[in-house]
Amino acid sequence: MPASDVFRVLADPTRRSLFERLAVEGELTVAALTGGAGVSQPAVSQHMATLRGVGLVAERRAGRNTLYRVDPQGLRPLVDWLGHYAVFWRDRFDALEGLLKEMDE
């Protein structure tokens, strides 16, 4: 999954809030998620389908209920993308450190 798809999905504040709730609270049903979401149950279900579509959440059936949980592998594209920039910033900070040492001498 491209990082751009994950960014696009998490750009929506309601979806991001639902994802964060799952990350903090663990497995939840749509009914439980609807309680604090400020949107209708069908809207929460659509948001969960979108999150599931990019691999950010997984679901598990328990009788009549579907429980959703964060799938950490769904964040892999973001981690990889940020890793690319970590090298960039590390090099920049190393150069800054060298410059500051020169200035102190």
C-alpha positions as CSV (number, residue, x, y, z in Angstrom):
1,M,0.0,0.0,0.0
2,P,1.5,3.4,-0.9
3,A,2.1,5.9,1.9
4,S,0.0,8.4,0.0
5,D,-3.1,6.2,0.4
6,V,-2.5,5.9,4.2
7,F,-2.0,9.7,4.4
8,R,-5.2,10.3,2.4
9,V,-7.2,8.0,4.7
10,L,-5.8,9.4,7.9
11,A,-6.3,13.0,6.7
12,D,-10.0,12.8,7.6
13,P,-10.3,13.9,11.2
14,T,-13.1,11.4,12.0
15,R,-11.2,8.5,10.6
16,R,-8.1,9.6,12.4
17,S,-10.0,9.9,15.7
18,L,-11.5,6.4,15.3
19,F,-8.0,4.9,14.5
20,E,-6.6,6.7,17.6
21,R,-9.4,5.3,19.8
22,L,-8.7,1.8,18.6
23,A,-4.9,2.3,19.2
24,V,-5.6,3.4,22.8
25,E,-8.6,1.3,23.8
26,G,-8.0,-1.9,21.8
27,E,-10.7,-3.9,20.1
28,L,-14.0,-2.2,19.8
29,T,-17.3,-2.7,18.0
30,V,-18.9,-0.2,15.7
31,A,-21.5,0.5,18.4
32,A,-18.8,1.3,20.9
33,L,-17.0,3.5,18.4
34,T,-20.2,5.3,17.5
35,G,-20.6,6.4,21.1
36,G,-17.9,9.0,21.0
37,A,-17.5,9.6,17.3
38,G,-20.1,12.3,16.8
39,V,-21.3,10.7,13.6
40,S,-23.9,8.0,12.8
41,Q,-23.4,4.3,13.0
42,P,-23.5,3.9,9.2
43,A,-20.9,6.6,8.9
44,V,-18.6,4.9,11.4
45,S,-19.1,1.6,9.5
46,Q,-18.0,3.4,6.3
47,H,-15.0,4.9,8.0
48,M,-14.0,1.5,9.3
49,A,-14.3,0.0,5.8
50,T,-12.0,2.7,4.5
51,L,-9.5,2.1,7.3
52,R,-9.7,-1.6,6.7
53,G,-9.2,-1.1,2.9
54,V,-5.7,0.4,3.4
55,G,-4.8,-2.1,6.0
56,L,-4.8,0.1,9.1
57,V,-7.4,-2.0,10.9
58,A,-8.3,-5.6,11.0
59,E,-11.6,-7.1,12.0
60,R,-12.7,-10.2,13.9
61,R,-16.2,-11.7,14.1
62,A,-17.6,-12.6,17.5
63,G,-21.1,-13.9,17.1
64,R,-23.2,-11.0,15.8
65,N,-20.5,-8.4,16.5
66,T,-17.5,-7.4,14.5
67,L,-14.6,-6.2,16.6
68,Y,-12.1,-3.9,15.0
69,R,-8.4,-3.4,16.1
70,V,-5.4,-1.6,14.8
71,D,-3.2,-3.6,12.5
72,P,0.3,-2.3,13.1
73,Q,1.5,-3.5,9.7
74,G,-0.8,-1.0,8.1
75,L,1.5,1.8,9.3
76,R,4.6,0.2,7.6
77,P,4.3,2.5,4.5
78,L,4.5,5.6,6.8
79,V,7.4,4.2,8.8
80,D,9.3,3.4,5.6
81,W,8.5,6.9,4.2
82,L,9.7,8.6,7.5
83,G,12.8,6.4,7.5
84,H,13.8,7.9,4.2
85,Y,13.7,11.4,5.8
86,A,15.4,10.2,9.0
87,V,18.6,9.8,7.1
88,F,18.2,13.2,5.6
89,W,17.7,14.9,9.0
90,R,20.5,12.9,10.6
91,D,23.0,14.1,8.0
92,R,21.8,17.7,8.5
93,F,22.1,17.5,12.3
94,D,25.6,15.9,12.0
95,A,26.6,18.9,9.7
96,L,25.1,21.4,12.2
97,E,26.9,19.7,15.1
98,G,30.2,20.0,13.1
99,L,29.6,23.7,12.3
100,L,28.8,24.5,16.0
101,K,32.0,22.7,17.1
102,E,34.0,24.8,14.6
103,M,32.3,28.0,15.9
104,D,33.2,27.1,19.5
105,E,36.9,26.6,18.7
